Amino acid sequence: MALHLETIDRVGVVGAGTMGSGIAQVAATADYDVVMRDIEREYVESGFETIDDSLGRLVSRDRLTEDEAGDTRDRITGTTDLEDLADCDIVIEAALEDLGVKRDIFADLDSVCRDDAILATNTSTLSITSIASDLEHPERVVGLHFMNPVPIMEGVEIVVGEKTANDATELAHTFAEDLEKTTWESDDKPGFVTNRILMPWINEGIRAYDEDVATKEDIDTGMELGTNVPMGPLTLADHIGLDVCLHASETLHEELGDRYKPAYLLKRKVEAGDLGKKTGNGFYEYE
């Protein structure tokens, strides 16, 4: 692989949702030109609205100046055409957490992008090896798992697939670090480091609440003050999205067995459409 950090100028992002727009924003803030692509123009416009809101909050907190926010926004181009990613040096996929969808996207990227471009996936649970298995160049596929909200969270998980080249892994680390993130590395095992440990923690917090061990407020307070985490499991689940937590738990349950079985109350909340902060209702209510 020929690319080095110094040769990366143009970053592609597939998906303009919460994660994709956040990745586009931090890359543009770090002075990269960014192409943000989604399948419908309305999704792209929604991504820009999310970016504008985020930049506005950073300006209000004196973390960016008005000029810096404007320059960041100007470095991002939106598109619905995958061909517009052809000249990108690194492309980060942040689409639906579905193996079939991701494999289709990567098959298209493998044919559209230059042979030396790095193709990264933001998946939180799916196998990098499986995503890349049918590609002509699986060695350039690596996991680049950002945390939500991307502009605020410092960590990025680098995941190494069976065929991932060492150069691709090293570039993923240095690129994330250039975005002022701190990285850690995981082998391509279900859930990697973060969700392998986080999802059982969230599910056990939900079970404790469902089984009347304590109120939801006391469960969250106990974990915050007792273990020095910034938020308890129920609040965190609401922020992540209960549907996202359920999907991740189901994937891990299928791969690793009953210790990852989703909590019953989590499934019931999702079935009721109470998905957390994004819908206004989850374990708590939000305006």
N, C-alpha and C positions, 0 to 999 in steps of 0.2 A: 504494500500500500504506500502511495507516494505522498499523501497529505500530511502536513504538520500544522500546528496551530497557527503559525505565521501565514499560512497559505489560505486560511479560511476567511472569506469575506462575506459570503452569501449563505444564509441559513433558511432552509425550508421548514415549514411546520404544516403538518396534515391534521386538520381539525381545528376549528375556531371556538370550541367550547371553553369551559372554565380552565382546563389544563392547557389547551393549545394556545389560547389567547395569552395566558400567563407566561408561557414559554416564549412566545413571540415578543412579549413586552420586555422580558429580562434580556433576551438576546439583542434587541434593538437598543436597550439602555446601555449595553456593553459595546455599542458602536458597530454592531453587525447590521448589514442590510438583510431584511427579513421578508420572505414571501409566505403569507398565511393563506392556506387553501382549505376550503370546505366545499361540500357538494352542492349547496344552494347559496345564492347571493344573500338571502336573509340571514343565514347562519354566519356568513362573513361579517355582515353589518352588525349583528349582535355581538360578535367577537370584538369589533372595534369599540362598541359601546362599553363593553366590559373593561377594555384597555383604558379608555378615556376616564371612566370612573376611578379605576385604580391609580392612574397617574394623578388625577385630581386629589385623591386622598394623600398621596405621597407629597404633593406640593403643599397641601394644607398642614402637613406635619413637618415641613421644612426638610424633607429628605431628598427632594428634587427642587430645582428652581423652575419657574415657568418656561424659561428657554430650554432647559434640559428636557422637560416633559414634551415640549413641542418638537424638539429634534428627534426624540425617541419615536413619537407618533409618525413623523415624516419618513422614518426609515422603514416603516412597515407597509407592504403592498398586499392588498387582498385579491384573491382570485378564486374562480371555481374550476380552473383548467389545470389538471395535473401536469401538463406539459410545461407550465410556467416554472416548475421546479427543476427543469433539466439542467440549469446552470448552477444549481446550489452545490456547495461543497459538503454540507451535512444536512440531512433531512431528518426531522424528528416527528414521528407519527404519534398523535395523541387523539386517536379516534375511539369509537365504541370498544369496550372491553369484551370483544368477541373474537375468538380465534379465526373463524372463517372470514370475517370482515378484515382483520389485520393481514391475513395471508393474501387476500385479494389485493389490498393496498400495496403490500410489499412486492408482489409479483409485477404490478404496474410500475412501481418505483424502480425495480431492478432493470426494467427495459427502458425507462425514460431517463434515468440519471446516468451520469458519467460512471465509468467503471471504477474510478478511484474515489467516488463520493462515499461518505459514511452514511449508512441508513440506521437510524436509532429508533427504538420504540419506547414509549412511556408506560408500557404495561406495568401493572402492579402485581399481577399474579400469573400471567400466562407465560408459557415456555418460550424463551428466545429461540431455542433450537427448533421448536415446532413452527414458529412463525417463519423462520428462514429455510425450512427443510426443502422446499421445492425451487429455491432460487438458484440462478446460475452463479451468483457470487455470495454465498452465505457467510463467507469470512468477513464481510464488511458490515454485518448486522450485529448490533450491540444494544443492551438495555440501558436506557438513560431515564431513570425513574425519578421525576421531580415530585416534590411534596406540595400539597395544596394548603394555602394559596401560594403559588409559585413566586410572586414578587417578594413575599415576606419570609417564607421558610428557607432556611439556610442549606438544608441537606439535599443531596442527590445520590441515589443508589445506582451504581454501575453494575450491570448484570452481564456475565460472560457466558455466551452460548457455547455449545459443543464445537462449533466451527469458527467462532469469533477469533479473528487474528489478534495477536498481541498489539500490533500497531493501532488497531481500531479501539481496543480497550484503553490503551494509553492516551489516545487522542480524546476519547470520551471523558477521561479524568481531567485532562488539561483544559478542554473546552468548558466543562462545568465549572472548574476553578476560575477560569477567565470571566465567568458570569458572577463571580464572587460567591460561589457555592462551595461547600465542603462535601467531599465525596467519601463513600465507603464502597466496598466491592463485595459482590455475592456471586456464588456459583449459580447455575441455572437450575435451582431446586424450587419446588412449589412455594410461592409466597415470598421467596428470597429472604432477606433478613427482616424487613419492616413488617410486612403483612403476616408472615409466618408467626411472629410474636404478638403483633398488635390485635389481630382478629380474635384469637382466643380471649385476650384481655377484655376487649369490648363485649364479646358475647357473655363472658362470665359476669361482667357488670350488669348486663341486661337481665341475666338469670337471677342475680342477687336482688334486683328490684322486683322482678316478677314473683319471686318467692318470699317477698316481704321481709328480707333481711334488714332493710332500712329504706327510708325515703330516697327518691332519686337525688334530691339535693344533698342528703347526707352521704350517699354513695360517692357522688362526685367530689364533695368536700373532703371526705376521708381519703380518697385517692390523691387529690391535689396536695393536701397538707401532709398526708402520711407517706407519700412517695416522691414528692417534689416535681410532679408533672404539671404542665401549665393548665390542663383541663382534664376533668374526669371522663370516664368511658361513655357516659350517656350524652354529655355535651359534645364530646368529640365525634361520636357517631352521628349526631345531628348535623355537625359541620361537614363531615365527609359526605353524608347522604346515606340514609338507611338502605336504599336500594343498592348503592355501591358496596356497602358493608355486607349485605346479604349475598350479592353476587360473588364477592371475594371469598366469603365463608363457604359458599356452596362449592366453588372451585377447589378450595383447600380440602373440604370434606371428601370430595370425590377422589382427590389425589392421596390424601394422608389419613383418612379414616375418621372414626367417630369423635376423636378429641377436638375436631374442627366443626362438629355439627352446629348449624346455626341455631341460636336461641329461638324458641317458639314465639316469643313476643316480638322479636325482630321481624319474623315472617308475617305476623299478623299486622304490624304497623305498615309494612310495605304493601300488603294486600289492601289495606284501607286507604292507601294513597298518601299516608303521612310519612314523608320522606326526609323530614328534618328542616333545616333552616331554609332550604331552597323552595319549599312549599308552604312555609309559615308554621307548620306543625310537625312535631316529631315526638321526642320525649318531653320537649318544652315547646312553648309557643313563641313565635317571632313576628315582629311587625314587617 
